[in-house]
Amino acid sequence: MTDRHATPHDAHAEHAHDDHAHGHDDHGNDHASHGTRGSYLKGFFLSVLLTAVPFWAVMTGAFKDPSTAALVIMLFAVLQIIVHMIYFLHMNTKSENGWTMMALIFTIILVVITLSGSIWVMYHMNTNMMPMQAAVDM
């Protein structure tokens, strides 16, 4: 069923809708960067480096203190997350009018609260509960 009273504007709107449905986003000022081969390679090499350095440090015993090793590994993990978000997920403050960055900040806050709360609970349970050896000796 075709509309006999269709205007050229309607035909243009239908064509624009068809383009949008096929992934051709033509909204003007809100274009998301899809990256270049160079940026993907840069992200890849940074990811490999941020994986290889902590792996090498642990395998060679560069850290004498286990807590220092854990801290350095976590630091490199956070850096790797940032590299992935920038180079592979193309997240920045301009994409989607900043909403992706706000969602990221909210997620980070929730993760920090959850992890720090879990570590706090486990630490206090470990220090305040009866050790297993003492329970066996009774």
MIKOL-482422 format. One line per 8 residues: their letters; for each residue x, z, y of N, C-alpha, C, O, CB. Coordinates in Angstrom, 1 decimal. Glycine has a CB too. Layout:
BEGIN
A) X Z Y X Z Y X Z Y X Z Y X Z Y  ...
//
This chain:
BEGIN
MTDRHATP) 0.8 0.0 -1.2 0.0 0.0 0.0 0.9 0.0 1.2 1.6 1.0 1.5 -1.0 1.2 0.0  0.9 -1.0 2.0 1.7 -1.1 3.2 0.8 -0.9 4.4 -0.4 -1.2 4.4 2.4 -2.5 3.3  1.4 -0.3 5.5 0.7 0.0 6.7 0.8 -1.3 7.6 1.9 -1.7 8.0 1.2 1.2 7.4  -0.4 -1.8 7.9 -0.4 -3.0 8.7 0.0 -2.7 10.2 0.4 -3.6 10.9 -1.8 -3.7 8.7  -0.1 -1.5 10.6 0.2 -1.1 12.0 1.6 -0.5 12.1 1.8 0.3 13.1 -0.9 -0.2 12.5  2.5 -0.8 11.2 3.8 -0.2 11.3 4.6 -0.8 12.5 4.5 -2.0 12.7 4.6 -0.4 10.0  5.2 0.1 13.2 6.0 -0.4 14.4 7.5 -0.6 14.0 7.9 -0.1 12.9 5.9 0.6 15.6  8.2 -1.3 14.8 9.7 -1.4 14.5 10.4 0.0 14.4 11.3 0.2 13.7 10.3 -2.3 15.6
HDAHAEHA) 9.9 0.9 15.2 10.4 2.3 15.2 10.2 2.9 13.8 11.1 3.6 13.3 9.8 3.2 16.3  9.1 2.7 13.2 8.8 3.2 11.9 9.7 2.6 10.9 10.2 3.3 10.0 7.3 3.0 11.5  10.0 1.3 11.0 10.9 0.6 10.1 12.3 1.2 10.2 13.0 1.4 9.2 10.9 -0.9 10.3  12.7 1.5 11.5 14.0 2.1 11.7 14.1 3.5 11.1 15.1 3.8 10.5 14.3 2.1 13.2  13.0 4.2 11.3 13.0 5.6 10.7 13.1 5.6 9.2 13.8 6.4 8.6 11.8 6.4 11.2  12.4 4.6 8.6 12.4 4.5 7.1 13.8 4.1 6.7 14.3 4.6 5.7 11.4 3.5 6.6  14.4 3.2 7.4 15.8 2.8 7.0 16.8 3.9 7.2 17.6 4.1 6.3 16.3 1.6 7.9  16.6 4.7 8.3 17.5 5.9 8.5 17.3 6.9 7.4 18.2 7.5 6.9 17.3 6.5 9.8
HDDHAHGH) 16.0 7.1 6.9 15.7 8.0 5.9 16.4 7.5 4.6 16.9 8.3 3.8 14.2 8.1 5.7  16.3 6.2 4.3 16.9 5.7 3.1 18.4 5.9 3.1 19.0 6.2 2.1 16.6 4.2 2.9  19.1 5.7 4.3 20.5 5.9 4.4 20.8 7.4 4.1 21.8 7.7 3.4 21.0 5.5 5.8  20.0 8.3 4.6 20.3 9.7 4.4 20.1 10.1 3.0 20.9 10.9 2.4 19.3 10.5 5.3  19.2 9.5 2.3 19.0 9.8 0.9 20.1 9.3 0.0 20.4 9.9 -1.1 17.7 9.1 0.4  20.9 8.3 0.5 22.0 7.9 -0.3 23.3 8.5 0.1 24.4 8.0 -0.3 22.1 6.4 -0.2  23.3 9.6 0.9 24.5 10.3 1.2 25.2 9.8 2.5 26.2 10.2 2.8 25.4 10.2 0.1  24.6 8.8 3.2 25.1 8.3 4.4 24.6 9.2 5.6 23.6 8.8 6.1 24.9 6.8 4.6
DDHGNDHA) 25.3 10.2 5.9 24.8 11.1 7.0 25.2 10.5 8.3 26.4 10.4 8.6 25.4 12.5 6.8  24.3 10.2 9.1 24.5 9.6 10.4 23.9 10.4 11.5 23.1 9.9 12.3 24.0 8.2 10.4  24.2 11.7 11.7 23.6 12.5 12.6 24.4 12.6 13.9 24.0 13.4 14.8 23.4 13.9 12.1  25.4 11.9 14.1 26.1 11.9 15.4 27.3 12.9 15.5 28.4 12.7 15.0 25.2 12.1 16.5  27.0 14.1 16.0 28.0 15.1 16.4 28.3 16.1 15.3 29.2 16.9 15.5 27.7 15.7 17.6  27.6 16.1 14.2 27.8 17.2 13.2 28.4 16.6 11.9 27.9 16.8 10.8 26.5 17.9 12.9  29.5 15.8 12.0 30.1 15.2 10.9 31.1 16.2 10.2 31.9 16.8 10.9 30.8 13.9 11.2  31.0 16.3 8.9 31.9 17.2 8.2 33.2 16.4 7.8 33.0 15.2 7.3 31.3 17.8 7.0
SHGTRGSY) 34.3 16.9 8.0 35.5 16.2 7.6 35.7 16.3 6.1 35.5 17.3 5.5 36.8 16.9 8.3  36.0 15.1 5.6 36.1 15.0 4.1 37.6 15.0 3.7 37.9 14.9 2.5 35.4 13.8 3.6  38.5 15.1 4.7 39.9 15.2 4.4 40.5 13.9 4.1 39.8 12.9 3.8 40.1 16.1 3.2  41.8 13.9 4.1 42.6 12.7 3.8 43.4 12.9 2.6 43.5 14.1 2.1 43.5 12.2 5.0  44.0 11.9 2.1 44.9 12.1 0.9 46.0 13.0 1.3 46.4 13.9 0.4 45.5 10.7 0.5  46.6 12.9 2.5 47.7 13.8 2.9 47.2 15.2 2.9 48.0 16.1 2.5 48.2 13.4 4.3  46.0 15.5 3.4 45.6 16.9 3.5 45.3 17.5 2.1 45.6 18.6 1.9 44.3 17.0 4.4  44.8 16.6 1.2 44.6 17.1 -0.2 45.9 17.4 -0.9 46.1 18.4 -1.6 43.8 16.0 -1.0
LKGFFLSV) 46.9 16.5 -0.6 48.2 16.7 -1.2 48.9 18.0 -0.6 49.5 18.8 -1.4 49.1 15.5 -1.0  48.7 18.2 0.7 49.3 19.4 1.3 48.6 20.7 0.7 49.3 21.6 0.4 49.1 19.4 2.8  47.3 20.6 0.5 46.6 21.7 -0.1 47.0 22.0 -1.5 47.2 23.1 -2.0 45.1 21.5 0.0  47.2 20.9 -2.3 47.7 21.0 -3.6 49.0 21.6 -3.7 49.2 22.5 -4.5 47.7 19.6 -4.3  50.0 21.2 -2.9 51.3 21.7 -3.0 51.4 23.2 -2.5 52.1 24.0 -3.1 52.3 20.9 -2.1  50.6 23.5 -1.5 50.5 24.9 -1.1 49.9 25.8 -2.2 50.4 26.9 -2.5 49.7 25.0 0.2  48.9 25.3 -2.9 48.3 26.0 -4.0 49.3 26.2 -5.2 49.4 27.3 -5.7 47.1 25.3 -4.6  50.1 25.2 -5.5 51.1 25.3 -6.5 52.1 26.3 -6.1 52.5 27.2 -6.9 51.7 23.9 -6.8
LLTAVPFW) 52.6 26.3 -4.9 53.6 27.2 -4.4 53.1 28.6 -4.4 53.8 29.6 -4.8 54.0 26.8 -3.0  51.8 28.8 -4.0 51.2 30.2 -3.9 50.9 30.7 -5.3 50.7 31.9 -5.5 50.0 30.2 -3.1  50.9 29.8 -6.3 50.8 30.3 -7.7 52.1 30.5 -8.4 52.3 31.5 -9.1 50.0 29.2 -8.6  53.1 29.6 -8.1 54.4 29.7 -8.7 55.2 30.9 -8.3 56.0 31.5 -9.1 55.1 28.4 -8.5  55.2 31.2 -7.0 56.0 32.3 -6.4 55.7 33.6 -7.1 56.6 34.3 -7.5 55.9 32.3 -4.9  54.4 34.1 -7.1 54.2 35.3 -7.7 54.4 35.3 -9.2 54.9 36.3 -9.8 52.7 35.7 -7.5  54.2 34.2 -9.9 54.4 34.1 -11.3 55.9 34.2 -11.6 56.3 35.0 -12.5 53.9 32.7 -11.9  56.8 33.5 -10.8 58.2 33.7 -10.9 58.7 35.1 -10.7 59.5 35.6 -11.4 58.9 32.7 -9.9
AVMTGAFK) 58.1 35.7 -9.6 58.5 37.1 -9.3 58.2 38.1 -10.4 59.0 39.0 -10.7 57.9 37.5 -8.0  57.1 37.9 -11.0 56.7 38.9 -12.1 57.5 38.6 -13.3 58.0 39.5 -14.0 55.2 38.7 -12.4  57.7 37.3 -13.7 58.4 37.0 -14.9 59.9 37.3 -14.8 60.5 37.6 -15.8 58.3 35.5 -15.2  60.5 37.3 -13.6 61.9 37.6 -13.5 62.1 39.1 -13.2 63.3 39.6 -13.2 62.5 36.8 -12.4  61.1 39.8 -13.0 61.2 41.3 -12.7 61.7 41.6 -11.3 62.4 42.5 -11.1 62.1 41.9 -13.7  61.4 40.7 -10.4 61.9 40.9 -9.0 61.3 42.1 -8.4 61.9 42.7 -7.4 61.5 39.7 -8.2  60.2 42.6 -8.8 59.6 43.8 -8.3 59.8 45.0 -9.3 59.4 44.9 -10.4 58.1 43.7 -8.0  60.5 46.0 -8.8 60.7 47.2 -9.7 59.5 48.1 -9.7 59.2 48.7 -10.7 61.9 48.0 -9.2
DPSTAALV) 58.8 48.2 -8.6 57.6 49.0 -8.5 56.3 48.2 -8.8 56.1 47.2 -8.2 57.5 49.6 -7.1  55.5 48.6 -9.8 54.3 47.9 -10.2 53.3 47.8 -9.1 52.6 46.8 -9.0 53.7 48.5 -11.4  53.2 48.8 -8.2 52.2 48.7 -7.1 52.7 47.7 -6.1 51.8 47.1 -5.5 52.1 50.1 -6.5  54.0 47.5 -5.9 54.4 46.5 -5.0 54.1 45.1 -5.5 53.7 44.2 -4.8 55.9 46.6 -4.7  54.3 44.9 -6.8 54.0 43.7 -7.5 52.6 43.3 -7.3 52.2 42.2 -7.0 54.5 43.7 -8.9  51.7 44.3 -7.6 50.3 44.1 -7.5 49.9 43.8 -6.0 49.0 42.9 -5.8 49.5 45.3 -8.0  50.4 44.4 -5.1 50.1 44.2 -3.7 50.6 42.7 -3.3 49.8 42.0 -2.6 50.8 45.2 -2.8  51.8 42.3 -3.7 52.2 41.0 -3.4 51.4 39.9 -4.1 51.1 38.9 -3.5 53.7 40.8 -3.8
IMLFAVLQ) 51.0 40.2 -5.3 50.1 39.2 -6.0 48.8 39.1 -5.3 48.3 38.0 -5.2 50.0 39.6 -7.5  48.2 40.2 -4.9 46.9 40.1 -4.2 47.1 39.4 -2.9 46.2 38.7 -2.5 46.4 41.5 -4.0  48.2 39.6 -2.2 48.4 38.9 -0.9 48.5 37.4 -1.1 47.8 36.6 -0.4 49.7 39.4 -0.2  49.2 37.0 -2.2 49.3 35.6 -2.5 47.9 35.0 -2.9 47.6 33.8 -2.7 50.4 35.3 -3.6  47.2 35.8 -3.6 45.8 35.4 -4.0 44.9 35.2 -2.8 44.2 34.2 -2.8 45.2 36.4 -5.0  45.0 36.0 -1.8 44.2 35.9 -0.6 44.6 34.6 0.1 43.8 33.9 0.6 44.3 37.1 0.3  45.9 34.4 0.2 46.4 33.2 0.9 46.0 31.9 0.1 45.6 30.9 0.8 48.0 33.2 0.9  45.9 32.0 -1.2 45.5 30.8 -1.9 44.0 30.6 -1.7 43.6 29.4 -1.6 45.8 31.0 -3.4
IIVHMIYF) 43.2 31.6 -1.6 41.8 31.5 -1.3 41.6 30.8 0.1 40.8 29.9 0.2 41.0 32.8 -1.3  42.4 31.2 1.0 42.3 30.6 2.4 42.7 29.1 2.3 42.1 28.3 2.9 43.2 31.4 3.4  43.8 28.8 1.6 44.2 27.4 1.4 43.1 26.6 0.8 42.8 25.5 1.3 45.5 27.3 0.6  42.5 27.1 -0.2 41.4 26.3 -0.9 40.2 26.1 0.1 39.6 25.1 0.1 40.9 27.1 -2.2  39.9 27.1 0.8 38.7 27.0 1.7 39.0 26.0 2.8 38.1 25.2 3.2 38.4 28.4 2.4  40.2 25.9 3.3 40.6 25.0 4.4 40.8 23.6 3.9 40.2 22.7 4.4 41.8 25.5 5.1  41.6 23.4 2.9 42.0 22.1 2.4 41.0 21.4 1.4 40.9 20.2 1.4 43.3 22.1 1.8  40.3 22.2 0.7 39.4 21.6 -0.4 37.9 21.8 0.0 37.1 20.9 -0.3 39.7 22.2 -1.7
LHMNTKSE) 37.5 22.9 0.6 36.1 23.1 0.9 35.9 22.7 2.4 34.7 22.7 2.8 35.8 24.6 0.7  36.9 22.4 3.1 36.8 21.9 4.5 36.0 22.9 5.4 35.2 22.5 6.2 36.2 20.6 4.6  36.2 24.2 5.2 35.5 25.2 6.0 36.3 25.4 7.3 37.5 25.7 7.3 35.3 26.5 5.2  35.5 25.4 8.4 36.1 25.8 9.7 34.9 26.3 10.5 33.8 26.3 10.1 36.8 24.6 10.3  35.2 26.7 11.7 34.2 27.3 12.6 33.3 26.2 13.2 32.2 26.6 13.7 34.9 28.0 13.7  33.6 25.0 13.1 32.7 23.9 13.6 31.8 23.3 12.6 30.7 22.8 13.0 33.6 22.8 14.2  32.0 23.5 11.3 31.1 22.9 10.3 29.8 23.7 10.3 29.8 24.9 10.2 31.8 22.9 8.9  28.7 23.0 10.2 27.4 23.5 10.2 27.1 24.5 11.3 26.5 25.6 11.0 27.1 24.1 8.8
NGWTMMAL) 27.6 24.3 12.5 27.4 25.1 13.6 27.9 26.6 13.4 27.4 27.5 13.9 26.0 25.2 14.0  28.9 26.7 12.6 29.5 28.0 12.3 28.8 28.9 11.3 29.3 30.0 11.0 29.5 28.8 13.6  27.7 28.4 10.7 27.0 29.2 9.7 27.8 29.4 8.4 27.7 30.4 7.8 25.7 28.5 9.4  28.6 28.4 8.0 29.4 28.6 6.8 30.4 29.7 7.0 30.7 30.5 6.1 30.1 27.3 6.4  31.0 29.8 8.2 32.0 30.8 8.5 31.3 32.2 8.6 31.9 33.2 8.1 32.7 30.5 9.9  30.1 32.2 9.1 29.3 33.5 9.1 29.0 34.0 7.7 29.1 35.1 7.4 28.1 33.4 10.0  28.6 33.0 6.9 28.3 33.4 5.5 29.6 33.8 4.8 29.5 34.7 3.9 27.7 32.1 4.7  30.7 33.2 5.1 32.0 33.6 4.5 32.3 35.0 4.9 32.8 35.8 4.1 33.1 32.6 4.9
IFTIILVV) 32.2 35.3 6.2 32.5 36.7 6.7 31.6 37.7 6.0 32.1 38.8 5.6 32.4 36.7 8.2  30.4 37.4 5.9 29.4 38.3 5.3 29.8 38.5 3.8 29.8 39.7 3.3 28.0 37.8 5.3  30.2 37.5 3.1 30.6 37.6 1.7 31.8 38.4 1.6 31.9 39.2 0.6 30.8 36.2 1.1  32.8 38.2 2.4 34.0 39.0 2.4 33.8 40.5 2.6 34.3 41.3 1.9 35.0 38.5 3.4  32.9 40.8 3.5 32.6 42.2 3.8 31.9 42.8 2.6 32.3 43.9 2.2 31.6 42.3 5.0  31.0 42.1 1.9 30.4 42.6 0.7 31.4 42.8 -0.4 31.3 43.8 -1.1 29.2 41.7 0.3  32.3 41.8 -0.6 33.3 41.9 -1.7 34.2 43.1 -1.4 34.5 43.9 -2.3 34.1 40.6 -1.8  34.6 43.3 -0.2 35.5 44.4 0.2 34.8 45.8 -0.1 35.4 46.7 -0.7 36.0 44.3 1.6
ITLSGSIW) 33.6 45.9 0.3 32.8 47.1 0.1 32.7 47.4 -1.4 32.9 48.5 -1.9 31.4 47.1 0.8  32.3 46.3 -2.2 32.1 46.5 -3.6 33.4 46.9 -4.3 33.4 47.8 -5.1 31.6 45.2 -4.2  34.5 46.2 -4.0 35.8 46.4 -4.7 36.3 47.8 -4.3 36.8 48.6 -5.1 36.8 45.4 -4.3  36.3 48.1 -3.0 36.9 49.4 -2.6 36.0 50.6 -3.1 36.5 51.6 -3.5 37.0 49.5 -1.1  34.7 50.4 -3.1 33.8 51.4 -3.7 34.1 51.6 -5.2 34.1 52.7 -5.7 32.4 51.1 -3.5  34.3 50.5 -5.9 34.5 50.6 -7.4 35.8 51.2 -7.7 35.9 52.1 -8.6 34.5 49.2 -8.0  36.9 50.9 -6.9 38.2 51.5 -7.1 38.1 53.0 -6.8 38.7 53.8 -7.5 39.3 50.8 -6.2  37.4 53.4 -5.7 37.2 54.8 -5.3 36.5 55.6 -6.4 36.9 56.7 -6.8 36.4 54.9 -4.0
VMYHMNTN) 35.4 55.0 -7.0 34.7 55.7 -8.0 35.6 55.8 -9.3 35.6 56.9 -9.9 33.4 54.9 -8.4  36.3 54.8 -9.7 37.1 54.8 -10.9 38.3 55.8 -10.7 38.6 56.6 -11.6 37.7 53.5 -11.2  38.8 55.9 -9.5 39.9 56.8 -9.3 39.4 58.3 -9.4 40.0 59.1 -10.0 40.5 56.6 -7.8  38.3 58.5 -8.8 37.7 59.9 -8.8 37.3 60.3 -10.2 37.4 61.4 -10.6 36.6 60.1 -7.8  36.7 59.3 -10.9 36.3 59.6 -12.3 37.6 59.9 -13.2 37.5 60.8 -14.0 35.6 58.4 -12.9  38.6 59.2 -12.9 39.9 59.4 -13.7 40.5 60.8 -13.4 41.0 61.5 -14.3 40.9 58.3 -13.4  40.5 61.2 -12.1 41.1 62.5 -11.8 40.2 63.7 -12.1 40.7 64.8 -12.3 41.4 62.5 -10.3  38.9 63.5 -12.1 38.0 64.6 -12.2 37.4 64.8 -13.7 36.8 65.8 -14.0 36.8 64.5 -11.3
MMPMQAAV) 37.6 63.8 -14.5 37.1 63.9 -15.9 38.2 64.5 -16.8 39.4 64.4 -16.4 36.7 62.5 -16.4  37.8 65.1 -17.9 38.7 65.7 -18.8 39.5 64.5 -19.5 39.0 63.6 -20.0 38.0 66.5 -19.8  40.9 64.7 -19.5 41.7 63.6 -20.2 41.3 63.6 -21.6 40.9 64.6 -22.2 43.1 63.9 -20.0  41.5 62.5 -22.2 41.1 62.3 -23.7 42.0 63.2 -24.6 41.5 63.7 -25.6 41.3 60.8 -24.0  43.2 63.4 -24.3 44.1 64.2 -25.1 43.6 65.6 -25.1 43.7 66.3 -26.2 45.6 64.1 -24.7  43.2 66.1 -24.0 42.7 67.5 -23.9 41.4 67.7 -24.7 41.2 68.7 -25.2 42.5 67.9 -22.4  40.6 66.6 -24.7 39.3 66.7 -25.5 39.6 66.7 -27.0 38.9 67.4 -27.8 38.4 65.5 -25.1  40.7 66.0 -27.4 41.0 66.0 -28.8 41.6 67.3 -29.3 41.4 67.8 -30.4 42.0 64.8 -29.1
DM) 42.4 68.0 -28.4 43.0 69.3 -28.8 42.0 70.4 -28.9 42.3 71.4 -29.5 44.0 69.6 -27.7  40.8 70.3 -28.3 39.8 71.4 -28.4 39.3 71.5 -29.7 38.5 72.3 -30.0 38.7 71.2 -27.4
//
